[in-house]
């Protein structure tokens, strides 16, 4: 299976047509993270110096973002915001598997700068 890799405007590697990344408080960065990569980043969160992960498009003033933060009560707080769609949701969850899967699906449904859209025509 071939994967196209290009550089986006911020000089970060991009998989396919997606130009976004996940950044953790401790400075780790993964470009266009997979479900497994999100799982890994979330599982490395703690309650001292690596308390959150942010996923958002690269560039100034992104229209969407998601954060996962470790909660004082255990588990995680997940925030999803998409200003273009007027969405803002705050939830909690304990299963990293569920969080990573849900975020992967949510991110796939977002608008990504530079993503080519498919147009269907009827004949």
RADAUR-V146962 format. One record per helix or strand of 2 or more residues. SS is the DSSP state (@ for helix, = for strand). FROM is the first residue (numbers start at 1). TO is the last residue. If there is no record, write none. Layout:
# RADAUR-V146962
ss	from	to
SS	FROM	TO
SS	FROM	TO
This chain:
# RADAUR-V146962
ss	from	to
=	5	7
=	13	15
=	20	24
=	29	31
@	35	43
=	52	57
=	64	70
=	76	82
=	87	93
@	96	108
